[in-house]
Amino acid sequence: MNSEHPPSGAQPGGDTPQPKTWSGRFSEPVDERVKRFTASVEFDKRLALFDIQGSLAHAAMLAAVGVIGEQDLADIRRGMAQIRQEIENGTFVWSVDLEDVHLNIERRLTDLVGDAGKRLHTGRSRNDQVATDIRLYLRDAIDRILGYLRDLRRVLAELAQTHADLIMPGFTHLQVAQPITFGHHLLAYYEMLRRDAERFGDCRRRVNRLPLGSAALAGTSYPIDREQVAAALGFEGLSENSLDAVSDRDFAIEFLSAAALTMTHLSRLSEELILWMSPRFGFIDLADRFCTGSSIMPQKKNPDVPELVRGKTGRVNGHLVALLTLMKSQPLAYNKDNQEDKEPLFDTVDTLSDSLVIYAEMLRGLRVFPQRMRDAALQGFATATDLADHLVRLGTPFREAHDAVARAVRFAADKGCDLSDLTLEQLRVFAPSVGPDVFEVLTLEGSVAARAHRGGTAPARVRSAAAKALADLDGELP
């Protein structure tokens, strides 16, 4: 048997030096340190199944246009099926000598099916091959992330329905500002994540363009049918310029930008959960399985998951800056620098996916302490704005009403009481026009109920908004 083609059950060992597919041009082997430095197989092997998917579509097209024969196509399909099985069951041997996922698979295919494996690369380059693999990978990742976002948004909407009437303080500058409902607060994060989902959906459309057929940079002289390959792989269109197609990483940067913003939203919620869980607030508690203790202080229950999400946000932000920096000085077309796009991209997908999944599960077990929230809303003169609005409705110009209420607040603060604790006579010192009905607007319930417009915090409006959110989620395509 020809030594170049071992038996179909054999596979070169991972540590056995393999000749490079491009080595004919060179008079000496690659330095061992350089080999390790330039190899990407340890991280890009996660592209393996997408590489097989793209290669099969390419082979089918080559057969359709007559560049390879039907027997070659059958052999390629048979070999790829075995490679897929080896990868999935963990028996595929990866070789650093073969640099990357693409050459590892191509070499194994050639070992299995001989010359048919050598013909597979006709009409393409690793440049357009890797660009296609990354787009297939990222499209799949976006679809999964959109599902995770739907799950988390659903949890938030369901919690908002449950807690539509629960009053808590709303803050600006981390100072008590006005009463709101907990459901309204949760829906604010629903809206952030809804926008995130829209951004990922927009990004997906630009990811879903086929670069294969661009070859190294100038296209190919073979009579390829790019539309056939695009249809087979589910791409919505083609990359229209071969130079741009092999060197473009805008789609990856756009994904990282959307991911960084989503992580920022999770980080903001993390910060609030951490504060709310503190005994100084005491608004909520997280299930024990999402927390840890202290090695020295037995009483501690630490919100490690929100803290880690807050910390990992910086990691994802760093990946975005890394890719922007990676691309900022590259001339056309492909450069080896682009090998550095994968690790930040892969890590971002993993980090964001894990954060979204664990957050949804963590919030499902959220425990809320309504009385602590209500007590906090009674501090800081949260209904002062309601009193000013009441005076305006009685005919007082707003700026005069604002000044009168500010003086009343200072008086109540000196007495150590809330506005609602002042007598009618005391209130009339600052606002002579008020009557007994003023105390209705100074209640927490009256304050939130008065904000019944669309987007307001009134319980009825929160229930309506939560119901709409759930209906919208039911209507979204999986």
N, C-alpha and C positions, 0 to 999 in steps of 0.2 A: 504493500500500500504506500502511496506517496506520503513521505514524512511531513509534507506541508499540511496534510489533512488527516489528523488523528481519527480514530474510530469515533462514531457518533456519541458514544457514552463518555468519551474522554474530554478533559478540559485542562488547559495549561494551568499550572500552579500559580498562585498569586505572587510568589517571590521569584519566579523564574523570569529572567530578563527576556523581553519580547522585542523583536525589531519594530521600529516605528513605521507607520504607514507612509511616512514622508522621508525616511532615512536615506534614500538613495542619493540625495543631494549632498550628504554630509560625509566627511572623511574620518570622523571620530565619534564615539558615542557621547551621549549627553552626560555631563557630570552628575554624580549621584546626588549631590546637594541640590543642584539645579533641578534635577528630576523631581525631588520631593517638593521643592519650592514652587514649581510650576504645575504640579499635578492637582487636579480638582476632584478626582474620583471619590475621595472620602466624603465630600459633601454633595456633589452633583449626582451621585447615584440615586438620589430620591427622584430624579427625573426619568428613571429607567422605563417605567411602564408608559410614560408619555412619549419617550423616544421610540419605543416599539410601535405605539399607535401611529406616530408620524411616519415611521419607516414603512409600515404596511400600506398606508395610503399612498405614499410615494411610489412604492413598488407596483401597486395596482395601476397607477397612472402610467408608469413606464411600460407596463405590459399593454395597456389600452392603446398607447400611441406607437407601439411596435419597437420600442427601444430594447426591451428584454422579451424573452419568450414566455409562453404560458408555463412551461416546465420550470423555468427559473422562478416564476411567481409562486408556483406551488411549493417549490423547495424553500423559498424564503418564508412563506407562511408556516410551513412545517417546522423550520428551524426556530422561528420567532415564538411559536407556541411552546416549544420546549424551553427556550430561554425564559419566557414569562413564568413558566412553571418553576424553573429553578430559582428565579428571583423571589417568587412568592413563598416558596417553601424554605428559603434561606440557604440553598446549596450552591448558588452561583458564586464563583470565585472571582473576586475583584482584584485587578492587578494595577498597582501604581505605575508600572512600566508602560501601561497603555493609556496613561494620562487622565482620561475622563470617561464618563459613562458611555459616550458615543462609540469610542474606539474599543472599549471593553465588549460592548454588545456586538459590534461589527466583527471583531476578531472571533468571538465565540460562534457567531453565525457562520463565518467562513470555515471554522473547524467542523461544524456540523453538516454543512451542505455544499462546501467546496466553492466552485467558481460562481455559483449563483449569489453567494454572499458577497463576493468581490464586485459583482455587477450592481449591487443595491445602491451604491453611492454615486452612480452615474447621474449627472445632471444636478447635483447638489454639492454643497460645501458644508463643513462643520459650522461655518458662520451662519448660514440660514437654517441649518439643522438645529443648532442650540437656540436660536431666536424663536423657532417654532415650538421647541420643547418647553421653553420658559413660558410662552404664552398659553400653551395647553395646561401646564401646571398651574399658572396663576388664575386662569379661567375657572378651573376646578376649585381652587382655594377660595376665590370670591364667592362662588356658589355656596360653599360650605359656610363661609362667614356670614353671608346674607341669611342663611338658615339660623345661625346662632344669634344674629341680631333680632330676628323675628321672635325667637324664644324669649330673649331677655325683654324685648318690648312688651310681649304678652304678659310676662310676670309683672312688669311695672303697671300696665293697664289694669290688671286684675287687682293688684294691691291698691291702686287708686280708687277703684270701685268700692272696695272693702272699707277704705278709710276716707271716703268722700266727706264725712261729717266731722272728722277728727281735727280739732283746732290746735294749731301750733304757732309759735312766733315765726314770722317772716323776718329775715335779716337783711340789712345793708350795712356794709363796713363791719360785719359781724356784731352789729348792735341791733337790738329789737326794734323793728320798724313798724310793721302792721301785722294783724292776725291773718293767717292764711289757713288752709286745710292741708293736712298731710297728703291727701290724694292729689291736690293741686301741685304740691311740691314734686311728687313722684312723676306727674305728667310732664313736668319741665324736662326731666331726663328722657322721658319717652320721645319728646320732640327732638332732642339732640340726637338720639339714636335713629330716629326716622330720617333726619337729614343725612346721617352717616350712611344709612342704607341707600339713599338716593345717590350719594357720591360714589359708592361702590358699584351701583348699577350703571352709572355713567361711565365709570372707569372700565367696566367690563366690556362695553361697546367698543372702546378703543383698544383694549387687549385683544379682542376677537377679530383680528385681521391677520391673514396668512402671509408670513414672509417667505415661506419655502418656494423655491424657484428663482430666488435672487442669487443663488450660488454664493461665490466668495464676495462679490461686490457688483458685478456688471451684468448679472443674468447668465444664461447658458445658451449654447448654440443648439442644444437638443430640442426637438419639437414637443415640449412639455405642455400639459394642460393644467394650469394652476387652478382654474375654476373647479375641475374635477376633484383635486386634492382638497380645496377649501370646502366643498360640499361634503366630502367624505369625513372630514374632521369637524364639521359643524361650525366653521368660520363664517362670519357674516359678510366678509369682503376680503380683498387682497391689499397688501402693502403695495402702493403704486410706484415706488421708486426703489430700485434695488440697492442703491447706496444707503438710503435711509433705512431700509428694511433690516439690513444686517447690523447696523450700528445704533439703531434707535433703542433707548431704554426709558423713553418718556413714560411709557405705560407702567413700568416698574416704579418710577419715581412718583407717578400719580397715585398708584396703589399705596405706597408708603406714606404719602401725604394724607390720604384718607384714613389709613390705619393710625397714624400719629394723632389725628384729630379725634378719632374714636377713643383711643387710649386716654387722651386728655379729658374727654367727657367722663370716662370711667374713673379717672384720677380725681376729678372734682367730686363725684359721688363718694369715692373712697374717703376723701378728706372729711366729708360730712358724716359718714358712718362712724369714722374714728372719733370725731368730736361728740356725736350723739351717744356713743357707747361709753364715753367718759362719765364717771360719777358726777362731774360738775354739770352735765346735761342730763344723763340718765333717760334719754328718750327711747332708746332701742337696745336690744341685745341680739347678738349673733349666736347661732347654734354652736355648741362646743366643738363640733367637728371642723369648723372653719377658724378656730382659734388655737393658740398655744399658751402654755404657762411659762413661769420663770424658774430658772434653775436655783434661785436663791430666795425668791419671795413667793411663798406658797399661796398667797391670796390672788395673785395676778391672773388675769384672763386677757390675753393680748390679741387684738384684731389683725393677725398677721396677713390674712388674705387681702384686705383693703390696703394695708401698708405696702405689700409686695406689688400690687397693681399700680399703686401710686409710684413706686420706685421703677417698675418696668416701663412706665411711660417714658422716662428719660432714655431708657435703652432704645425704644422704638424711635423716639425723636432723633437720637444719634444715628440710627440707620438711615433715616431720611437725609440728614446732612451728609452722611458718608456717600450716598449715591449721587447727590447733587454735586459734591466735590469730585467724585469719580468722573463725571461726565463733562465737567466745565471746560476742560482744555483739550478734549480729544478731537483731532482732525478726522475727517471721513477717510476710510470707512471703518471697518472693524479693527480694534486694537486689543491686545492681550489684557489691558486694564479691565476690560469688561468681564473677565473671569471673576473679579471682585464684587460683582453685583449679586451673586447668588447667596452667599452666606447671610448678608443683611436681609435679603428678601425672605429666605427660608426662615430665619429666626423671627422676623416680624410676623409671618403667617402663624408660626407656632405660638408665639407670645400672645397675639391678639386672639387667636382661637381659644387657647386655654383660659384667658381672662374672661371672655364672653361666656363660655360654658360654665365656669365655676361661679361667676357672678349670678347667673340665672338661678343656679341651685342654691346659692347662699341666700338670695333674697326670698326664695320660697319659704325658707325657715325663719324669716325675720320676726322677731318678737317686739311688740310696740307697747309703750307705757303711756296711755292717754293722759292720765292725771299729771304726770310730769310735764308733758307737752303743754297742757292747759295752764298749769301753774306758771310755766315760763312765759306764756303769752300774756299773762296778767302783769308781767314786769315790764318796765321800760316805757310805760304810757303808750302802749301799742294802738290805742284808739284815738290818739290825739288828732290824727288827720280826719277821722270821722266827725269829731267835734268841729273842726274847722269847716268841713263840708256842710255840716248842719247850719252853722252860722251864715254861710254863703247862701244857702237855700232860704234863710230868713231875711236876706237882703243886704248882708254885710259884704263889702268888697273883699275879695280873697286875701289880699295882703293885710288888711286890717284884721280879718279873722285869724290869719296865721299868727300875727303879733299877739292877739288877745289870748289865743290858746297857748302860745309859748310862755306868756306870763302866768297863766293858770298852771301850767306844768311846773314852772319854777316854784310856785306857791305850794303845790302838792308835794313836790320833792322835799321842800323844807319841812313839811309836816310828816313826811315819811308815809304817804298814802298814795293811792291811785286816783286818777281823775274821777272815776266812778264812785269813789268814797267821799268826795266833796259834797256838801249840801247844796241845794238849789241856790240859797242865798250867797254862798261862797262863789259859786259859778257866775252868778249875776254881777259880781264885782268886776269881772273881766268881760262878761258878755251879757249885758242887761236884757237882751231880747229873748233869751232862752226861757222855755217853759218846762213843765214836768216831763214832757216827752223827750227831753234831752238825754235822759238816762237810758232810753231804748237804744240810742246810737252809740252809747258808751259800752254796751255789752259786746263780748267777743262774738256771740252768735249774730247780733245785729250787724256788726262790722262785716263779717264774711258774707252774710246773706245779701247785703246791699250791693255786692259786686257780682251781679248776675248777668252781666253782658258776656258775649262770646270771648273766651279767653280769660274770664274772671275766676275768682276763687270760691264763689258761692257753691255750696254742696250740690245743688241741683245741676248747676253748670258742669261741675266736676264729673258727676255721674253720667251726664250726657256726653261729655268729651271722652270719658273712659269707654263708654259703650260704642262710640264712633270708632275709637282706636281699635277695639277688638273686632269690630265689623270690617275695618280696613285690613286688618291682619288676616282675617278669614278669606278676604278677597285677593290677597297677594298670591301670586304663583309660587309654588315651592321651588 
